[in-house]
Amino acid sequence: MTEAPGDGTVIEAGDSTFRTLVLDARGPVLVHFSAAWCAPCRLVEPVLAELAVAYHGRVRVVRVDVDAHPTTAAVYGVTSIPTLSVFSSGEVVRTVVGARPKPELVALVEDVLAGR
């Protein structure tokens, strides 16, 4: 299995790397399904970068561009962006759709880390 934590940065994943970076990861992975043209997605990106640093060693933060990697987006039923899904042991355990403020994303991550 791949170690869960990233290096404190948001990692780019695609159709060919999603399994290794997300599904096979040890520990929770927060996946940001987005696109370059999506203004709400761009609003969330700095917050996700902060979370990648704040939770370094405990949570991996991954971005998937749905335009460049439509297969992965389709598999997980992503029809609106941004969609943020938390994976644990290869399964989706939480999903939120739409741009969310930092406190809500922190609470999402904390809930998953606490096993709630």
C-alpha positions as CSV (number, residue, x, y, z in Angstrom):
1,M,0.0,0.0,0.0
2,T,1.0,3.6,-0.6
3,E,1.6,5.8,2.4
4,A,-1.3,8.2,2.9
5,P,0.4,11.4,3.7
6,G,1.5,13.6,0.9
7,D,4.5,15.9,1.2
8,G,2.4,18.8,2.4
9,T,1.3,19.8,-1.1
10,V,-1.8,19.0,-3.2
11,I,-1.0,16.1,-5.5
12,E,-2.3,15.9,-9.0
13,A,-3.9,12.6,-9.8
14,G,-5.5,11.2,-13.0
15,D,-7.1,8.2,-14.5
16,S,-3.9,6.2,-14.5
17,T,-2.6,7.2,-11.1
18,F,-5.9,7.4,-9.0
19,R,-5.7,3.9,-7.8
20,T,-2.1,4.3,-6.5
21,L,-2.5,7.8,-5.0
22,V,-6.0,7.4,-3.6
23,L,-7.5,3.9,-3.4
24,D,-4.3,2.1,-2.3
25,A,-3.3,4.9,0.2
26,R,-2.9,4.1,3.8
27,G,-5.1,6.6,5.7
28,P,-7.6,9.2,4.5
29,V,-7.3,11.0,1.2
30,L,-9.2,14.2,0.4
31,V,-9.9,14.4,-3.3
32,H,-10.8,17.6,-5.0
33,F,-12.6,17.0,-8.3
34,S,-12.3,20.2,-10.2
35,A,-11.5,21.9,-13.6
36,A,-9.4,24.9,-14.6
37,W,-12.4,26.9,-15.8
38,C,-14.3,26.4,-12.5
39,A,-14.3,29.6,-10.4
40,P,-15.6,28.0,-7.2
41,C,-12.9,25.3,-7.7
42,R,-10.2,28.0,-7.8
43,L,-11.6,29.5,-4.6
44,V,-11.2,26.2,-2.7
45,E,-7.7,25.5,-4.0
46,P,-5.8,27.8,-1.5
47,V,-7.7,26.3,1.4
48,L,-6.8,22.8,0.2
49,A,-3.2,23.8,0.0
50,E,-3.4,25.0,3.6
51,L,-5.0,21.7,4.6
52,A,-2.3,19.7,2.8
53,V,0.3,21.5,5.0
54,A,-1.7,21.4,8.2
55,Y,-2.5,17.7,8.0
56,H,0.8,16.6,6.5
57,G,1.5,13.1,7.7
58,R,-2.1,12.4,8.5
59,V,-4.2,13.2,5.3
60,R,-3.2,13.3,1.6
61,V,-4.8,16.0,-0.5
62,V,-5.3,15.1,-4.2
63,R,-6.7,17.1,-7.1
64,V,-8.4,15.5,-10.1
65,D,-9.1,17.6,-13.2
66,V,-12.4,16.2,-14.4
67,D,-11.9,17.5,-18.0
68,A,-8.5,15.8,-18.3
69,H,-9.6,12.6,-16.4
70,P,-13.3,12.0,-17.1
71,T,-13.2,8.3,-16.4
72,T,-12.3,8.8,-12.7
73,A,-15.0,11.5,-12.4
74,A,-17.6,9.2,-14.0
75,V,-16.7,6.2,-11.8
76,Y,-17.4,8.4,-8.7
77,G,-20.5,10.0,-10.1
78,V,-19.1,13.5,-10.2
79,T,-21.6,15.7,-12.0
80,S,-21.0,19.0,-10.3
81,I,-17.7,20.7,-9.3
82,P,-16.1,21.3,-7.0
83,T,-16.8,18.0,-5.4
84,L,-14.7,17.0,-2.4
85,S,-14.6,13.4,-1.4
86,V,-12.8,11.8,1.4
87,F,-11.6,8.3,0.8
88,S,-10.5,5.8,3.5
89,S,-9.4,2.3,2.8
90,G,-10.3,2.8,-0.9
91,E,-13.9,3.8,-0.2
92,V,-15.6,7.1,-0.2
93,V,-16.6,8.0,3.4
94,R,-17.7,11.6,2.9
95,T,-18.6,13.9,0.0
96,V,-19.5,17.6,-0.2
97,V,-20.4,19.4,-3.4
98,G,-19.7,23.1,-3.9
99,A,-17.1,25.5,-2.5
100,R,-17.0,25.3,1.3
101,P,-15.4,27.6,3.8
102,K,-12.2,26.5,5.5
103,P,-13.9,25.8,8.9
104,E,-16.3,23.4,7.2
105,L,-13.5,21.6,5.4
106,V,-11.4,21.4,8.6
107,A,-14.5,19.8,10.4
108,L,-14.8,17.3,7.5
109,V,-11.2,16.2,7.8
110,E,-11.4,16.1,11.7
111,D,-14.5,14.0,11.6
112,V,-12.9,11.5,9.3
113,L,-9.7,11.4,11.4
114,A,-11.8,10.9,14.5
115,G,-13.7,8.0,12.8
116,R,-17.1,9.8,12.8
